[in-house]
Amino acid sequence: MSKKIFTSKEIDALAANPYVKSVSPKGITYTDEFKELFIAQTLEGKFPVEIFRGCGFDVEVLGERRMSLVKIVGHELTEKMG
């Protein structure tokens, strides 16, 4: 888990994003739609930061570690899918 704690203002902004299923001070859960989009765009060669920005996320709020973790999970899923 990331050590960055979201402020109430950041939580409100993240919760307003249609790709966020839920958010708390310590974590964020993305929608299945975002996960599928992330995997598809990763396979097209896009970098995580590009994908997050393109989906309306403030990458400074998320932080590099959170974006990297999503990339790792997405990579594992694509390997399982074959």
Backbone hydrogen bonds in HBPLUS format (Angstrom, degrees):
<---DONOR---> <-ACCEPTOR-->    atom                        ^
c    i                          cat <-CA-CA->   ^        H-A-AA   ^      H-
h    n   atom  resd res      DA  || num        DHA   H-A  angle D-A-AA Bond
n    s   type  num  typ     dist DA aas  dist angle  dist       angle   num
A0006-PHE N   A0025-PRO O   2.73 MM  19  4.55 159.2  1.77 137.0 139.2     1
A0011-ILE N   A0007-THR O   2.87 MM   4  6.13 156.6  1.92 152.4 159.4     2
A0012-ASP N   A0008-SER O   3.00 MM   4  6.18 158.8  2.04 143.9 149.0     3
A0013-ALA N   A0009-LYS O   3.06 MM   4  6.33 158.2  2.11 145.2 150.9     4
A0014-LEU N   A0010-GLU O   2.86 MM   4  6.05 162.6  1.89 152.6 157.4     5
A0015-ALA N   A0011-ILE O   2.83 MM   4  5.92 162.8  1.86 152.8 158.0     6
A0016-ALA N   A0012-ASP O   3.19 MM   4  6.31 133.7  2.41 137.5 147.9     7
A0017-ASN N   A0014-LEU O   2.99 MM   3  5.38 156.5  2.04 111.3 118.9     8
A0020-VAL N   A0017-ASN O   3.09 MM   3  5.61 163.9  2.12 123.5 124.3     9
A0031-THR N   A0019-TYR O   2.93 MM  12  5.26 161.1  1.97 130.3 132.6    10
A0021-LYS N   A0029-THR O   2.71 MM   8  5.38 147.7  1.81 141.7 151.2    11
A0022-SER N   A0029-THR O   3.23 MM   7  5.14 159.0  2.27 132.2 135.2    12
A0029-THR N   A0022-SER O   2.80 MM   7  5.14 168.8  1.81 158.0 155.4    13
A0024-SER N   A0027-GLY O   2.83 MM   3  5.28 166.0  1.85 160.1 160.2    14
A0035-LYS N   A0031-THR O   3.09 MM   4  6.47 160.6  2.13 149.9 155.1    15
A0036-GLU N   A0032-ASP O   2.93 MM   4  6.18 162.9  1.96 155.6 159.1    16
A0037-LEU N   A0033-GLU O   2.94 MM   4  6.10 160.9  1.97 147.2 153.2    17
A0038-PHE N   A0034-PHE O   2.71 MM   4  5.87 159.5  1.75 154.2 160.1    18
A0039-ILE N   A0035-LYS O   3.01 MM   4  6.24 162.6  2.04 147.9 151.8    19
A0040-ALA N   A0036-GLU O   2.96 MM   4  6.16 168.6  1.97 151.8 155.3    20
A0041-GLN N   A0037-LEU O   2.88 MM   4  6.04 167.2  1.90 154.6 158.1    21
A0042-THR N   A0038-PHE O   2.87 MM   4  5.96 145.5  1.99 144.2 154.3    22
A0043-LEU N   A0039-ILE O   2.97 MM   4  6.21 157.5  2.02 151.4 156.8    23
A0044-GLU N   A0040-ALA O   3.14 MM   4  6.44 129.7  2.41 134.5 148.0    24
A0046-LYS N   A0041-GLN O   3.05 MM   5  5.68 160.2  2.09 159.3 153.3    25
A0045-GLY N   A0042-THR O   2.92 MM   3  5.14 156.7  1.97 106.6 114.0    26
A0050-GLU N   A0047-PHE O   2.96 MM   3  5.34 123.5  2.29 109.8 124.0    27
A0051-ILE N   A0047-PHE O   3.11 MM   4  6.46 156.1  2.17 154.5 161.9    28
A0052-PHE N   A0048-PRO O   2.89 MM   4  6.14 170.7  1.90 164.9 166.1    29
A0053-ARG N   A0049-VAL O   3.01 MM   4  6.07 164.9  2.03 143.9 148.7    30
A0054-GLY N   A0050-GLU O   2.90 MM   4  5.95 160.4  1.93 144.2 150.5    31
A0055-CYS N   A0051-ILE O   3.05 MM   4  6.24 127.8  2.33 140.0 153.1    32
A0055-CYS N   A0052-PHE O   3.14 MM   3  5.14 137.7  2.33  96.3 108.3    33
A0057-PHE N   A0052-PHE O   2.99 MM   5  5.34 161.9  2.03 153.5 148.0    34
A0056-GLY N   A0053-ARG O   2.95 MM   3  5.21 158.1  2.00 115.1 116.6    35
A0061-VAL N   A0058-ASP O   3.02 MM   3  5.43 128.3  2.29 106.9 119.6    36
A0062-LEU N   A0058-ASP O   3.17 MM   4  6.57 160.0  2.21 153.2 158.8    37
A0063-GLY N   A0059-VAL O   2.93 MM   4  5.89 164.5  1.96 142.4 147.4    38
A0067-MET N   A0063-GLY O   3.37 MM   4  6.66 164.1  2.39 149.7 154.2    39
A0068-SER N   A0064-GLU O   2.89 MM   4  6.08 151.9  1.96 150.5 158.8    40
A0069-LEU N   A0065-ARG O   2.93 MM   4  6.19 153.1  2.01 151.3 158.3    41
A0070-VAL N   A0066-ARG O   3.17 MM   4  6.44 155.4  2.23 147.4 153.0    42
A0071-LYS N   A0067-MET O   3.11 MM   4  6.35 150.4  2.21 139.8 148.0    43
A0072-ILE N   A0068-SER O   2.96 MM   4  6.28 153.9  2.03 150.0 156.3    44
A0073-VAL N   A0069-LEU O   3.04 MM   4  6.28 168.3  2.05 152.5 154.9    45
A0074-GLY N   A0070-VAL O   2.87 MM   4  5.99 162.5  1.90 149.6 155.2    46
A0075-HIS N   A0071-LYS O   2.88 MM   4  6.04 152.4  1.95 146.0 153.6    47
A0076-GLU N   A0072-ILE O   2.97 MM   4  6.25 158.2  2.02 150.7 156.3    48
A0077-LEU N   A0073-VAL O   2.99 MM   4  6.26 155.4  2.05 149.8 156.5    49
A0078-THR N   A0074-GLY O   3.01 MM   4  6.25 156.3  2.07 147.7 153.6    50
A0079-GLU N   A0075-HIS O   3.08 MM   4  6.31 150.9  2.16 147.1 154.5    51
A0080-LYS N   A0076-GLU O   3.12 MM   4  6.38 152.4  2.20 144.2 151.3    52
A0081-MET N   A0077-LEU O   2.98 MM   4  6.20 146.2  2.09 145.7 155.2    53
A0082-GLY N   A0078-THR O   3.16 MM   4  6.32 127.0  2.46 133.8 145.9    54
A0082-GLY N   A0079-GLU O   3.26 MM   3  5.17 138.6  2.44  92.6 103.9    55
